Amino acid sequence: MAEPVVLVVDDSPTVRKIVQITLQRVHIRVFTAGDGLSALAAVSDTQPDLILLDIMLPRMDGYNICHLVRNNPEYRDMPIIMLSGKDGIFDKMRGKLAGSTEYMTKPFDSTELVQTVRRYLEAPGARERAVRRESLRNMRYRRGVYQQ
């Protein structure tokens, strides 16, 4: 089976790069987006197995992105982990209400990030979701839609 695909959405190029390098070291393929609208396009184009999503983003915040992804039947079961500098109970609850699977506070430990991502990529049902998404990625690739 192909490497799992994770979409990292953060307006900070530094955070995107750190997360990308960290996950690539453990053989996870990473795509990135720097704003909300690019994130929605990337979800459709890359068919990720998991999304790491910042809250404070230009053009659309992470709560709205999470809500839109959750309301699409094609992505309803995709794990979405919110990454945020906000660690208040209100922020965490709002993330949960938007549909996030988990909430991690920045700065985060690289080991903790990898363990959390792997936990969702290796969870029961994750293999079936990955096979389904890989099939969709292949169909899009054949149509010329898939880009890295």
C-alpha positions in Angstrom: 0.0 0.0 0.0 1.2 3.6 -0.7 2.4 5.9 2.0 -0.4 7.6 3.9 -1.2 11.2 2.9 -1.5 14.0 5.4 -2.6 17.5 4.5 -1.0 20.2 6.7 -2.9 23.5 6.8 -1.2 26.4 8.5 -0.5 30.0 7.6 3.0 29.8 9.0 5.5 28.5 6.4 7.8 27.5 9.3 5.2 25.3 11.0 4.2 23.7 7.6 7.9 22.9 6.9 8.6 21.5 10.4 5.5 19.3 10.3 6.3 18.2 6.8 9.9 17.2 7.6 8.8 15.5 10.8 6.2 13.4 9.0 8.2 12.6 5.9 10.9 11.1 8.2 8.4 8.4 9.2 7.3 7.8 5.6 4.2 9.9 5.5 3.5 11.8 2.4 2.7 15.5 3.1 0.9 18.1 1.1 0.5 21.7 2.5 -1.8 24.7 2.3 -1.4 28.1 3.7 -4.9 29.4 3.8 -8.5 28.2 4.1 -9.6 28.2 0.5 -6.4 26.5 -0.7 -7.0 23.9 2.0 -10.4 23.1 0.7 -9.0 22.7 -2.8 -6.2 20.5 -1.5 -8.6 18.2 0.3 -10.4 17.6 -3.0 -7.2 17.3 -5.0 -5.1 15.1 -2.7 -7.7 13.0 -0.9 -5.7 13.0 2.3 -6.0 10.3 4.9 -5.7 12.9 7.7 -5.7 16.7 8.0 -3.6 18.7 10.5 -5.5 22.0 10.6 -4.6 25.4 12.2 -7.5 27.5 13.4 -6.4 31.0 12.6 -6.0 31.1 8.8 -6.5 33.7 6.1 -9.6 33.5 3.8 -11.4 31.0 6.0 -10.7 29.8 9.6 -10.1 26.2 10.6 -13.4 25.8 12.3 -15.2 26.5 9.0 -13.0 24.3 7.0 -13.5 21.5 9.6 -17.3 22.0 9.4 -17.3 21.9 5.6 -15.2 18.8 5.4 -17.4 17.0 8.0 -20.5 17.9 6.1 -19.2 16.2 2.9 -20.1 12.5 2.9 -16.9 11.7 1.0 -14.7 13.0 3.9 -17.0 12.5 6.9 -14.8 9.9 8.5 -11.4 11.6 7.8 -9.5 12.4 11.0 -9.0 16.1 11.5 -6.5 17.2 14.1 -6.6 20.9 15.0 -3.2 22.5 15.7 -3.5 25.8 17.5 -1.7 28.2 19.7 -5.0 28.6 21.5 -5.3 26.3 24.5 -8.5 27.5 26.2 -11.4 25.2 27.0 -13.7 27.3 24.7 -11.3 26.9 21.7 -11.1 23.1 22.3 -14.9 22.8 22.6 -15.4 24.9 19.5 -13.1 22.6 17.6 -15.0 19.6 18.8 -18.3 21.2 17.8 -16.9 21.9 14.3 -16.1 18.2 14.0 -12.4 17.9 14.9 -11.1 14.5 15.9 -8.5 15.8 18.2 -7.0 19.1 19.3 -3.2 19.7 19.8 -1.7 22.9 21.2 1.3 24.6 19.6 4.1 24.4 20.3 3.9 20.6 20.1 6.5 17.9 20.6 7.5 16.1 17.3 7.3 12.7 19.0 3.8 13.5 20.2 2.7 14.7 16.8 4.0 11.5 15.1 2.3 9.3 17.7 -1.0 11.1 17.4 -1.0 11.0 13.6 0.0 7.3 13.5 -2.7 6.5 16.0 -5.4 7.8 13.6 -3.7 6.4 10.5 -3.5 2.9 12.1 -6.9 3.0 13.8 -9.6 0.3 13.0 -11.2 1.3 9.7 -8.2 3.5 8.6 -7.0 0.9 6.1 -10.4 0.7 4.4 -10.5 4.5 4.3 -7.0 4.6 2.9 -7.8 2.1 0.2 -10.9 4.0 -0.8 -9.0 7.3 -0.9 -6.1 5.8 -2.8 -8.6 4.6 -5.4 -10.0 8.1 -5.6 -6.5 9.6 -5.9 -5.7 7.2 -8.7 -8.9 8.1 -10.6 -8.1 11.8 -10.3 -4.5 11.2 -11.3 -5.6 9.5 -14.5 -7.8 12.5 -15.2 -4.9 14.9 -14.7 -6.3 16.5 -11.5 -3.8 15.2 -9.0 -0.8 17.5 -8.4 1.8 17.7 -5.7 
